[in-house]
Amino acid sequence: MNINEAISSIGVVPVIKLNHPERDAAPLAKALCAGGVPVAEVTFRAVGAATAIRLMAEACPDMLVGAGTVLTTAQVDEALAAGAKFIVTPGLDPEIVKYCQSKNLPIFPGCTTPTDYHTAYKLGLEVLKFFPAEQSGGLAKIKAMSAPFPMFKVMPTGGISLKNLAEYIKAPVICACGGSYMVTADLIDNNKWDEITELCKKSVEIVKEARSNG
C-alpha cells in the first residue's frame, strides 16, 4: 500500500499546529493512533514543526507523519530529515513539486482552479489538496472540476468538520478530508488526549458509514 492508498484508507488527515512539540507531540501521536487515525499533517506555521514531526514519528513509528504549509525546498529538506513521509503545500509550486518528486517524496499541493489542475496534470500528480475547501466552492466545485480532470483524487481541507465530513467523503472523487476539528488548540494545549481520541473514532465511523452507503 502506497502513501496515497494508506491515507485514503484512513479517510481523515488531522492538520496540526503544535506550539509545544516537546511536551505535546508524543501524547498527541498516541491519541490519534488510539482513535484509528494514524496520520498527521504537521504545519510549518509553527516554529518547531520539524521537531514535532520527529517526536511524533518516534512515538508511533508506523504513523504517517507529514509536513504541511511547506513553502520552500529548504523546508522540504527539514521535514524529510525529521522523518516526514509526505509534503503538503497551500498552493501549487512546480519547483517544490519537482523537488519532492526527485526525492520520491509524495506531495499534495493546494489546487482550486482549472489552471492549477492542468499544471498538476502535466506534473504527473495523482492526489491534490483542495484548499481552502469551503471558501473555494466546496464539494460542488470539486465535483465540477472532476469533469475535465477525472484522473485526480482530492483531499479537501478548510471548513471540514464532523457536520459535513460524511457529505464530502462519500463522493468518489474524495481521497480523504483534512481537518483540525479533532486537534484544536484548546484540545492540545489542555492535554485533552481522550477527547482527541474520541473525535478520531467518530470521524472513522463517519468515513466507514459514508463509504458503505455511498
C-alpha positions as CSV (number, residue, x, y, z in Angstrom):
1,M,0.0,0.0,0.0
2,N,1.5,3.4,-1.0
3,I,1.0,6.7,0.8
4,N,-1.9,7.7,-1.3
5,E,-3.7,4.5,-0.7
6,A,-2.9,4.5,3.0
7,I,-4.2,8.0,3.5
8,S,-7.4,7.1,1.5
9,S,-8.0,4.1,3.6
10,I,-8.0,6.2,6.8
11,G,-10.2,8.9,5.3
12,V,-9.2,11.8,7.5
13,V,-6.0,13.7,8.0
14,P,-5.6,15.8,11.1
15,V,-4.0,19.2,10.4
16,I,-1.8,20.1,13.4
17,K,-0.2,23.2,14.7
18,L,2.0,22.4,17.7
19,N,3.3,25.3,19.8
20,H,5.0,23.0,22.4
21,P,6.2,19.9,20.4
22,E,8.5,18.7,23.2
23,R,5.5,18.4,25.5
24,D,2.6,17.6,23.2
25,A,3.9,15.7,20.1
26,A,4.3,12.2,21.6
27,P,1.0,12.1,23.5
28,L,-0.9,13.6,20.6
29,A,0.5,11.0,18.2
30,K,-0.6,8.2,20.6
31,A,-4.1,9.8,21.0
32,L,-4.6,9.9,17.2
33,C,-3.4,6.3,16.7
34,A,-5.7,5.2,19.5
35,G,-8.6,6.8,17.7
36,G,-7.8,4.9,14.5
37,V,-6.2,7.9,12.7
38,P,-2.5,7.0,12.3
39,V,-1.8,10.0,10.1
40,A,-0.9,13.7,10.7
41,E,-0.1,16.8,8.7
42,V,2.1,19.0,10.9
43,T,2.1,22.5,9.6
44,F,5.2,24.6,9.3
45,R,3.2,27.6,10.5
46,A,4.6,26.9,14.0
47,V,8.2,27.1,15.0
48,G,9.4,23.6,15.9
49,A,7.4,21.8,13.2
50,A,10.3,19.6,12.3
51,T,10.8,18.7,16.0
52,A,7.1,17.8,16.2
53,I,7.4,15.6,13.2
54,R,10.4,13.8,14.6
55,L,8.9,13.2,18.0
56,M,5.5,12.0,16.6
57,A,7.3,9.6,14.3
58,E,9.5,8.3,17.2
59,A,6.4,7.9,19.4
60,C,4.5,6.0,16.8
61,P,6.8,4.5,14.2
62,D,4.0,3.1,12.0
63,M,2.3,6.5,11.8
64,L,2.2,8.5,8.6
65,V,3.5,11.9,9.7
66,G,3.8,14.6,7.0
67,A,4.6,18.3,6.8
68,G,2.1,20.9,5.9
69,T,2.2,24.6,4.9
70,V,5.6,23.9,3.2
71,L,6.6,27.0,1.2
72,T,10.3,26.3,0.3
73,T,12.6,23.5,-0.7
74,A,14.6,24.2,2.4
75,Q,11.5,23.3,4.4
76,V,11.2,20.1,2.4
77,D,14.7,19.2,3.4
78,E,14.0,20.0,7.0
79,A,10.8,17.9,7.0
80,L,12.4,15.0,5.3
81,A,15.3,15.0,7.7
82,A,12.8,14.9,10.6
83,G,11.1,11.8,9.1
84,A,8.2,13.3,7.1
85,K,6.5,10.8,4.8
86,F,4.7,13.3,2.7
87,I,4.6,17.1,1.9
88,V,1.5,19.3,1.7
89,T,1.7,22.8,0.2
90,P,-1.1,25.5,0.4
91,G,-0.6,26.3,-3.3
92,L,0.8,24.7,-6.4
93,D,4.5,25.4,-6.8
94,P,6.0,23.4,-9.7
95,E,9.6,23.9,-8.2
96,I,8.6,22.3,-4.9
97,V,6.6,19.6,-6.7
98,K,9.6,18.6,-8.9
99,Y,12.0,18.8,-5.9
100,C,9.8,16.3,-3.9
101,Q,9.4,14.1,-7.0
102,S,13.2,14.0,-7.3
103,K,13.4,12.6,-3.8
104,N,10.4,10.2,-4.3
105,L,8.5,12.1,-1.6
106,P,4.7,12.3,-2.1
107,I,3.4,15.8,-2.3
108,F,-0.1,17.1,-2.2
109,P,-0.3,20.7,-3.5
110,G,-3.2,23.1,-2.9
111,C,-5.2,23.4,-6.1
112,T,-8.6,25.1,-6.6
113,T,-8.6,26.3,-10.3
114,P,-8.6,24.7,-13.7
115,T,-5.1,26.2,-14.2
116,D,-3.9,24.6,-11.0
117,Y,-5.4,21.2,-12.1
118,H,-3.9,21.4,-15.6
119,T,-0.5,22.2,-14.2
120,A,-0.8,19.3,-11.7
121,Y,-1.7,17.0,-14.6
122,K,1.4,18.0,-16.5
123,L,3.5,17.4,-13.4
124,G,2.1,13.8,-13.1
125,L,0.3,14.2,-9.8
126,E,-2.5,11.9,-8.6
127,V,-3.8,13.5,-5.4
128,L,-4.4,17.2,-4.9
129,K,-5.2,19.2,-1.8
130,F,-8.2,21.4,-2.3
131,F,-7.6,24.4,-0.1
132,P,-9.4,26.3,1.4
133,A,-12.2,23.9,0.6
134,E,-15.4,25.5,1.8
135,Q,-14.3,29.0,0.9
136,S,-13.3,27.9,-2.6
137,G,-16.7,26.4,-3.6
138,G,-16.7,23.2,-1.5
139,L,-17.9,19.9,-2.8
140,A,-19.9,21.3,-5.6
141,K,-16.8,22.9,-7.2
142,I,-14.7,19.8,-6.6
143,K,-17.3,17.7,-8.5
144,A,-17.4,20.2,-11.3
145,M,-13.6,20.2,-11.6
146,S,-13.5,16.4,-11.7
147,A,-15.4,16.5,-15.0
148,P,-12.5,17.8,-17.1
149,F,-9.9,16.3,-14.7
150,P,-11.2,12.8,-13.8
151,M,-7.7,11.5,-13.2
152,F,-7.3,13.2,-9.8
153,K,-8.3,12.2,-6.3
154,V,-8.9,15.2,-4.0
155,M,-8.1,15.9,-0.3
156,P,-10.2,18.9,0.7
157,T,-9.1,20.9,3.7
158,G,-10.6,24.0,5.2
159,G,-14.1,24.2,6.8
160,I,-14.4,20.4,7.2
161,S,-16.0,19.2,10.5
162,L,-18.0,16.3,11.8
163,K,-21.1,18.0,10.4
164,N,-20.1,17.9,6.7
165,L,-17.5,15.1,6.7
166,A,-19.9,12.4,5.5
167,E,-21.1,14.6,2.6
168,Y,-17.6,15.0,1.4
169,I,-16.2,11.6,2.0
170,K,-19.0,9.7,0.2
171,A,-18.1,11.4,-3.1
172,P,-15.9,9.1,-5.2
173,V,-13.5,11.9,-6.1
174,I,-12.5,12.4,-2.4
175,C,-9.4,10.6,-1.2
176,A,-9.6,11.9,2.4
177,C,-10.5,15.0,4.2
178,G,-8.1,17.2,6.1
179,G,-9.3,18.9,9.2
180,S,-8.3,20.5,12.5
181,Y,-11.5,20.0,14.4
182,M,-10.1,17.0,16.2
183,V,-6.8,18.8,17.1
184,T,-7.8,22.3,18.1
185,A,-5.5,24.5,20.1
186,D,-7.9,24.1,23.1
187,L,-7.7,20.3,22.9
188,I,-3.9,20.2,22.6
189,D,-2.9,23.0,24.9
190,N,-5.2,21.5,27.7
191,N,-3.9,17.9,27.1
192,K,-7.4,16.6,26.3
193,W,-6.0,13.5,24.7
194,D,-9.1,11.3,25.4
195,E,-11.3,13.8,23.7
196,I,-9.0,13.8,20.6
197,T,-9.2,10.0,20.5
198,E,-13.0,10.1,20.7
199,L,-13.2,12.7,17.9
200,C,-11.0,10.5,15.8
201,K,-13.1,7.5,16.5
202,K,-16.3,9.4,15.5
203,S,-14.5,10.5,12.3
204,V,-13.5,7.0,11.4
205,E,-17.1,5.8,12.0
206,I,-18.5,8.5,9.7
207,V,-16.0,7.7,7.0
208,K,-16.9,3.9,7.1
209,E,-20.6,4.6,7.1
210,A,-20.5,7.2,4.4
211,R,-18.4,4.9,2.1
212,S,-20.5,1.9,2.7
213,N,-23.7,3.8,1.9
214,G,-22.1,5.9,-0.9
